[in-house]
Amino acid sequence: MLPWITSHRSTWIGAVASLLLLAATPAAAEDSTMVAPVDTAAAIVDTAAAVAEAPAAEEAAVDENAPATIGKAMDVQFFVDNLWVLIAAFLVFIMHLGFATVESGLTQSKNTVNILFKNTLTPCIGLVLYAIVGFNLMYPGDAWIFGKWFGFAGFGIAGDPSDLANATRAYGLHTYTYWTDFLFQGMFAATAATIVSGAVAERIKLSAYLLFTVLYVGLVYPFAGSWHWGAGWLADMGFKDFAGSTLVHSVGGWGALTGVALLGPRLGKYSGNRINPILPHNMPLATIGVFLLWFGWFGFNGGSVLSADPAMISYVCVTTSIAAAMGGIAAAMTSWSVMKKPDLSMTLNGVLAGLVGITANADIASITGSFIIGIVAGILVFVSVVFFDKIKMDDPVGALSVHLVNGIWGTLAAGIPFLMLPEKAANFGVQALGVVAYGALCLVASTIIWLVLKYTVGLRVSDEEEVLGLDLGEHGVGAYPYFQNTNVHF
């Protein structure tokens, strides 16, 4: 730390001088309001400025190669912005543990190792592919090849931390490093594939899922993202998706929808017109997962401010939490009134639905709007789960209802004026166009990928392996070898 302190001695000396003057001022100690007299305050400012100014000239002469975006006046802003976005990336990372625990908790014990294995490799694959191709496909800069529909800035990412002039991302007065930008966005990339994992759980071949992840996360997700976050054609039209209701959740949800349709339901799930519940094996694990996801969402949405702006981060975290809370309440009350019993799994998915619904608009939704967005999301998730079961689309964890349906809802909600802050709502027509465009792209791309996999490596495990469990069939070991029942369902 000594080199850093030395290079920023003007800041440290000024701060120390200010503290000494404050300590030496009787008024500061005696006045209960802690407001220094005008003369004392002026002296503090003048002294600190004088102390800091002298060495600043010397530093400017020594550090001639410092990039303009990280001038001395911006040092503190740069460090704070960069640190917050980096911390937000860590919070998004922990969401992958949340997805793993939710998915494994809501499925059968005989498939736990398989699910945990998928959810471990998914962020690994996502991050590596994002470094190789995804980042520059999603953010092509000036390297657009076909209008603002497709661009590519080349393979790989930069690797010279001393080249700060080229390594700083600047958004107005807020800056953070190139690598913080990559890491934050890379954590988002793997989330789309994780959504697919839950919807196709308990009957998909491990090889098929991993190959789908490679192609979908490596190519489709970043290409789709370039249309908006990469300053593509939808961005030019004013499309609004603050943190990814569409770009992350719906993109993953569309891929999950085609996968569920082509895979078919789990054995024994439907008998004629009868729906046979396949019970989750560990509700405590699923509950822990939802709270981990809610916690991580403070980084998912709060980090999408892309700076340490205190007012905006605070506001975004408040709207995010209100929508999550109202989603849980609405789903609980709806399921309770319809099924006559309070349903924990529906309540947990209601929380997640509220989070997905507010993600596109957390920075512009009014407080009242965040309540309404959460309520609608909680009701939608219940209605949607029932609907997908009615049409025999077997989704073990409710991923389609949480991420696809409420990703669409959150995106459209950003264009409803009475839900947003005054004059902040996006154009509803553009929002609807974005939903349709992303739906068309992802439905076509994911269907092609799934069909290629179906006729090459195959999609489903054998009936025998499904009954026995994917833990033993794919991995040769169970999650609970000393007290596990196979939980066979016919």
C-alpha positions in Angstrom: 0.0 0.0 0.0 2.9 2.4 0.5 3.4 3.2 -3.2 -0.3 4.1 -3.5 -0.2 6.3 -0.5 3.0 8.0 -1.8 1.4 8.7 -5.2 -1.6 10.2 -3.5 0.2 12.1 -0.8 -1.7 15.4 -1.7 -5.0 13.8 -0.9 -3.7 12.2 2.4 -2.0 15.4 3.6 -5.1 17.5 2.8 -7.3 15.1 4.7 -5.0 15.0 7.7 -4.8 18.8 7.8 -8.5 19.1 7.8 -8.9 16.6 10.6 -6.3 18.4 12.8 -8.0 21.7 12.3 -11.4 20.2 13.2 -10.0 18.6 16.3 -8.4 21.9 17.3 -11.6 23.9 17.0 -13.5 24.1 20.3 -16.8 24.9 18.5 -16.7 21.6 16.7 -16.4 19.7 20.0 -18.9 21.8 22.0 -21.6 22.6 19.4 -24.1 19.7 19.5 -25.0 20.4 15.9 -21.3 19.8 14.9 -21.4 22.8 12.5 -18.1 24.8 12.4 -18.2 28.6 12.4 -17.9 30.2 9.0 -14.4 31.5 9.6 -13.1 28.1 10.8 -14.7 26.3 7.8 -13.1 28.7 5.4 -9.7 28.2 7.1 -10.0 24.5 6.8 -10.8 24.7 3.1 -8.0 27.2 2.4 -5.4 25.2 4.4 -6.3 21.9 2.8 -6.2 23.4 -0.6 -2.9 25.0 0.0 -1.3 21.9 1.4 -2.7 19.7 -1.5 -1.8 22.2 -4.2 1.9 22.3 -3.7 2.8 18.7 -4.2 0.2 18.4 -7.0 2.3 20.4 -9.4 5.3 18.2 -8.7 3.2 15.1 -9.3 1.9 16.5 -12.5 5.4 16.9 -13.7 6.4 13.4 -12.7 3.3 11.6 -13.9 3.1 13.0 -17.4 1.7 9.8 -18.9 -1.4 9.5 -16.6 -4.5 9.1 -18.8 -6.8 12.1 -19.1 -9.8 10.1 -17.8 -8.0 9.5 -14.5 -6.8 13.0 -13.7 -6.1 14.0 -10.2 -9.5 15.6 -9.7 -11.1 12.2 -10.7 -8.9 9.9 -8.6 -11.5 9.4 -5.8 -14.4 9.2 -8.2 -12.5 6.6 -10.3 -11.6 4.4 -7.3 -15.0 4.5 -5.8 -16.9 3.8 -9.1 -14.5 1.0 -10.0 -14.8 -0.6 -6.6 -18.6 -0.5 -6.5 -19.0 -2.0 -10.0 -16.4 -4.7 -9.0 -18.2 -5.5 -5.8 -21.4 -5.7 -7.8 -19.8 -8.3 -10.1 -19.0 -10.3 -7.0 -22.6 -10.1 -5.9 -23.8 -11.3 -9.3 -21.3 -14.2 -9.1 -22.9 -15.4 -5.8 -26.2 -15.6 -7.7 -24.9 -18.7 -9.4 -24.8 -20.4 -6.1 -28.4 -19.3 -5.6 -29.4 -20.8 -8.9 -27.7 -24.0 -8.0 -29.4 -24.3 -4.6 -32.9 -23.3 -6.0 -32.7 -25.8 -8.8 -31.4 -28.7 -6.8 -33.8 -28.0 -4.0 -36.8 -28.0 -6.3 -36.0 -31.2 -8.0 -35.5 -34.8 -6.9 -32.6 -36.0 -4.8 -31.5 -38.5 -7.4 -30.6 -35.7 -9.8 -28.7 -33.4 -7.3 -25.2 -34.1 -8.4 -26.1 -33.6 -12.0 -27.7 -30.3 -11.3 -24.8 -29.0 -9.2 -22.3 -30.1 -11.8 -24.2 -28.2 -14.5 -24.5 -25.1 -12.3 -20.8 -25.3 -11.6 -19.6 -25.6 -15.2 -22.1 -23.0 -16.5 -20.3 -19.9 -15.1 -17.0 -21.4 -16.0 -18.0 -21.9 -19.6 -19.8 -18.6 -19.7 -16.8 -16.6 -18.4 -14.3 -18.3 -20.7 -16.4 -17.9 -23.8 -17.1 -14.3 -22.9 -13.4 -13.6 -22.8 -12.7 -15.4 -26.1 -15.5 -14.0 -28.2 -18.6 -12.8 -26.3 -17.4 -9.4 -24.9 -16.2 -8.1 -28.3 -19.3 -9.5 -30.0 -21.6 -7.8 -27.5 -19.6 -4.5 -27.4 -18.2 -4.1 -30.9 -17.5 -0.4 -30.5 -17.0 1.0 -34.0 -16.5 -2.4 -35.5 -20.0 -2.8 -36.9 -20.1 -5.1 -39.9 -23.8 -5.1 -40.9 -25.5 -1.8 -40.0 -26.0 -1.8 -36.3 -27.3 -5.4 -36.3 -24.0 -7.2 -36.1 -20.5 -6.2 -35.1 -17.4 -7.9 -33.8 -14.3 -6.2 -32.4 -12.1 -9.3 -32.5 -11.1 -12.3 -30.4 -9.9 -12.1 -26.8 -9.6 -9.3 -24.3 -6.8 -6.9 -23.5 -4.2 -7.9 -20.9 -2.0 -5.0 -20.1 -2.9 -3.4 -16.7 -0.3 -0.6 -17.2 -2.1 0.7 -20.2 -4.7 2.7 -18.2 -5.4 5.1 -21.0 -7.0 2.3 -23.0 -8.2 0.4 -20.0 -10.6 2.9 -18.6 -14.3 2.9 -19.4 -15.8 6.4 -19.1 -19.5 7.2 -18.7 -19.8 10.9 -18.1 -17.9 11.6 -14.9 -17.9 7.9 -13.8 -15.1 5.6 -14.7 -14.0 2.1 -14.1 -11.5 -0.2 -15.7 -11.8 -2.3 -18.8 -11.4 -5.5 -16.7 -14.1 -4.5 -14.2 -16.4 -3.9 -17.2 -15.6 -7.3 -18.6 -16.0 -9.1 -15.3 -19.3 -7.5 -14.5 -20.8 -8.2 -17.9 -19.3 -11.7 -18.0 -21.2 -12.6 -14.8 -24.4 -11.7 -16.6 -23.6 -13.8 -19.6 -23.6 -17.2 -17.8 -26.9 -16.3 -16.1 -28.9 -16.8 -19.4 -27.7 -20.5 -19.6 -28.4 -21.1 -15.9 -32.0 -20.2 -16.6 -32.1 -22.9 -19.2 -30.6 -25.5 -16.9 -33.5 -25.4 -14.5 -36.2 -25.7 -17.1 -34.7 -28.8 -18.7 -33.6 -30.5 -15.5 -34.0 -34.2 -14.7 -34.1 -35.6 -18.2 -31.5 -33.9 -20.4 -28.2 -35.4 -21.4 -25.3 -33.6 -19.7 -23.4 -33.4 -23.0 -26.4 -31.8 -24.8 -26.8 -29.2 -22.1 -23.1 -28.3 -22.1 -22.9 -28.0 -25.9 -26.1 -25.8 -25.9 -24.5 -23.6 -23.2 -21.3 -23.2 -25.3 -23.3 -22.1 -28.4 -26.0 -20.1 -26.7 -23.8 -18.2 -24.3 -20.9 -17.9 -26.6 -22.7 -16.6 -29.7 -26.5 -15.9 -29.3 -26.5 -14.1 -26.0 -23.7 -11.6 -26.8 -25.1 -11.1 -30.4 -28.5 -10.3 -28.9 -27.0 -8.0 -26.3 -25.2 -5.9 -28.9 -28.6 -4.7 -30.2 -29.1 -2.7 -27.0 -26.2 -2.7 -24.5 -23.7 -2.7 -27.3 -25.3 0.5 -28.8 -27.0 -1.3 -31.6 -30.2 -0.6 -33.5 -32.5 -1.0 -30.5 -30.5 1.4 -28.4 -30.8 3.9 -31.2 -34.5 3.6 -31.1 -34.6 4.2 -27.3 -35.3 0.7 -26.1 -35.1 0.5 -22.3 -33.7 -2.5 -20.4 -31.8 -1.3 -17.4 -30.3 -4.5 -16.1 -31.6 -7.3 -18.3 -35.3 -8.3 -17.9 -35.1 -9.1 -21.7 -31.4 -9.2 -22.5 -30.6 -11.8 -19.7 -33.9 -13.3 -18.4 -36.0 -13.4 -21.5 -33.1 -14.5 -23.7 -32.5 -17.4 -21.3 -36.3 -18.0 -21.1 -36.8 -18.3 -24.8 -33.9 -20.8 -25.0 -35.5 -22.7 -22.1 -38.9 -22.7 -23.9 -37.7 -24.4 -27.0 -35.7 -26.9 -25.0 -38.7 -27.9 -22.9 -40.8 -28.2 -26.0 -38.3 -30.5 -27.8 -37.4 -32.5 -24.7 -40.9 -33.4 -23.6 -42.0 -33.8 -20.0 -40.4 -36.0 -17.3 -41.7 -39.6 -17.1 -44.9 -39.8 -15.2 -45.5 -36.1 -15.0 -48.7 -36.2 -17.1 -51.2 -39.0 -17.4 -53.9 -38.1 -19.9 -55.4 -34.9 -18.6 -54.0 -35.5 -15.1 -51.0 -33.7 -13.7 -48.9 -35.8 -11.3 -46.8 -33.6 -9.0 -43.2 -34.6 -8.7 -42.2 -33.2 -5.4 -39.1 -31.2 -4.6 -36.6 -32.9 -2.3 -35.2 -30.1 -0.3 -37.3 -26.9 0.4 -34.8 -25.5 2.9 -32.1 -25.6 0.1 -34.5 -23.9 -2.3 -35.3 -21.2 0.2 -31.6 -20.5 0.8 -31.2 -20.2 -2.9 -33.9 -17.6 -3.3 -32.4 -15.4 -0.5 -29.0 -15.7 -2.1 -30.5 -14.6 -5.4 -32.2 -11.7 -3.8 -29.0 -10.7 -2.1 -27.1 -11.0 -5.4 -29.7 -8.9 -7.2 -28.5 -5.8 -5.3 -25.4 -6.2 -7.4 -27.3 -7.2 -10.5 -29.5 -4.1 -10.5 -27.4 -1.8 -8.2 -24.2 -2.5 -10.2 -26.1 -1.6 -13.4 -26.0 2.0 -12.3 -22.4 1.7 -13.6 -21.1 4.2 -11.0 -21.1 4.7 -7.2 -23.8 7.4 -7.5 -25.2 7.2 -3.9 -28.7 8.4 -4.7 -29.2 6.2 -7.7 -27.8 3.0 -6.1 -30.0 3.5 -3.1 -33.1 4.1 -5.2 -32.5 1.1 -7.4 -32.0 -1.2 -4.4 -35.2 0.1 -2.8 -37.4 -0.4 -5.9 -35.7 -3.8 -6.4 -36.6 -4.9 -2.9 -40.1 -3.6 -2.9 -40.9 -5.5 -6.1 -39.4 -8.7 -4.8 -41.3 -8.4 -1.5 -44.6 -7.7 -3.3 -44.0 -10.5 -5.7 -43.6 -12.9 -2.9 -46.8 -11.6 -1.1 -48.8 -11.6 -4.3 -47.8 -15.2 -5.3 -48.4 -16.4 -1.8 -51.9 -14.9 -1.5 -52.9 -16.0 -5.1 -51.8 -19.6 -4.6 -53.4 -19.7 -1.1 -56.7 -18.4 -2.3 -56.8 -20.8 -5.3 -55.3 -23.9 -3.8 -56.6 -23.3 -0.2 -53.1 -24.0 1.1 -50.1 -21.6 1.3 -47.5 -22.8 -1.2 -43.8 -22.1 -0.3 -42.4 -22.9 -3.8 -44.9 -20.5 -5.4 -44.0 -17.8 -2.8 -40.3 -18.3 -3.6 -40.9 -18.0 -7.3 -43.0 -15.0 -6.6 -40.0 -13.2 -5.1 -37.9 -14.1 -8.1 -40.7 -13.0 -10.4 -40.8 -9.6 -8.7 -37.0 -9.3 -9.1 -37.1 -10.1 -12.8 -40.0 -7.7 -13.4 -38.2 -4.7 -11.8 -34.9 -5.4 -13.5 -35.7 -3.6 -16.8 -36.9 -0.5 -15.0 -35.5 -0.3 -11.5 -33.9 3.1 -12.1 -37.0 4.8 -13.5 -39.9 3.0 -11.8 -41.7 5.1 -9.2 -42.0 3.7 -5.7 -45.7 3.1 -6.3 -44.8 1.6 -9.6 -42.4 -0.9 -8.0 -45.3 -2.1 -5.7 -47.5 -2.6 -8.7 -44.8 -4.3 -10.8 -44.2 -6.8 -8.0 -47.9 -7.5 -7.5 -48.4 -8.2 -11.1 -45.3 -10.4 -11.3 -46.5 -12.5 -8.3 -49.9 -13.1 -9.9 -48.4 -13.8 -13.3 -46.0 -16.4 -12.0 -48.8 -18.4 -10.5 -51.0 -18.1 -13.6 -48.1 -19.0 -15.8 -47.1 -22.1 -13.9 -50.7 -23.4 -14.1 -50.8 -22.5 -17.8 -47.6 -24.4 -18.7 -48.8 -27.4 -16.8 -52.1 -27.3 -18.6 -50.3 -27.5 -22.0 -47.9 -30.1 -20.6 -44.8 -28.0 -20.7 -42.8 -29.6 -17.9 -40.7 -27.0 -16.1 -39.4 -28.5 -12.8 -38.4 -25.1 -11.2 -40.8 -22.6 -12.9 -38.0 -21.0 -14.9 -40.3 -20.2 -17.8 -42.8 -18.4 -15.6 -40.2 -16.5 -13.6 -37.7 -15.5 -16.3 -39.5 -15.5 -19.6 -43.0 -14.3 -18.7 -41.9 -11.8 -16.1 -38.9 -10.7 -18.2 -41.5 -9.7 -20.9 -43.7 -8.1 -18.2 -40.8 -6.0 -16.8 -39.7 -4.8 -20.2 -43.2 -3.7 -21.2 -43.7 -2.1 -17.8 -40.9 0.3 -18.5 -43.1 1.8 -21.2 -46.2 2.3 -19.0 -46.0 6.0 -17.9 -48.1 5.7 -14.6 -45.7 3.1 -13.3 -42.6 5.2 -14.0 -41.2 8.4 -12.6 -42.6 11.5 -14.3 -41.4 11.8 -18.0 -39.1 8.7 -17.5 -41.1 6.0 -19.2 -39.8 4.5 -22.4 -41.9 4.3 -25.6 -44.3 1.4 -25.2 -44.2 0.6 -28.9 -40.4 0.4 -28.9 -40.5 -1.8 -25.8 -43.0 -4.2 -27.5 -40.8 -4.2 -30.6 -37.8 -5.2 -28.5 -39.7 -8.1 -26.9 -40.8 -9.4 -30.3 -37.3 -8.9 -31.9 -35.6 -10.8 -29.1 -38.2 -13.5 -29.0 -37.9 -14.1 -32.7 -34.1 -14.2 -32.6 -33.9 -16.5 -29.6 -36.7 -18.8 -30.7 -35.0 -19.4 -34.1 -31.5 -19.6 -32.8 -32.2 -21.9 -29.8 -34.5 -24.2 -31.9 -31.7 -24.6 -34.5 -29.2 -25.4 -31.7 -31.5 -27.9 -30.0 -32.4 -29.7 -33.2 -28.8 -30.0 -34.3 -28.0 -31.5 -30.8 -31.1 -33.8 -31.0 -30.0 -35.4 -34.3 -26.3 -35.6 -33.3 -25.6 -36.3 -29.6 -29.3 -36.6 -28.6 -31.2 -34.6 -26.0 -32.7 -37.1 -23.6 -31.3 -39.7 -21.4 -32.8 -43.2 -21.6 -36.0 -44.0 -19.7 -34.0 -46.4 -17.5 -31.5 -43.7 -16.6 -34.2 -41.1 -15.9 -35.9 -43.5 -13.5 -32.6 -44.4 -11.8 -31.5 -40.8 -11.6 -29.0 -38.8 -13.5 -26.6 -38.8 -10.6 -25.9 -42.5 -11.0 -26.5 -42.6 -14.8 -24.3 -39.6 -15.7 -21.9 -39.3 -12.8 -21.8 -42.7 -11.1 -22.4 -41.2 -7.6 -25.4 -39.9 -5.6 -25.5 -36.7 -3.6 -26.6 -38.5 -0.4 -25.1 -42.0 -0.7 -25.7 -43.0 2.9 -29.4 -42.2 3.3 -30.7 -41.6 -0.3 -33.8 -43.2 -1.7 -34.0 -43.2 -5.5 -37.4 -41.4 -5.4 -38.6 -43.3 -8.5 -41.7 -41.8 -10.1 -43.7 -43.6 -12.7 
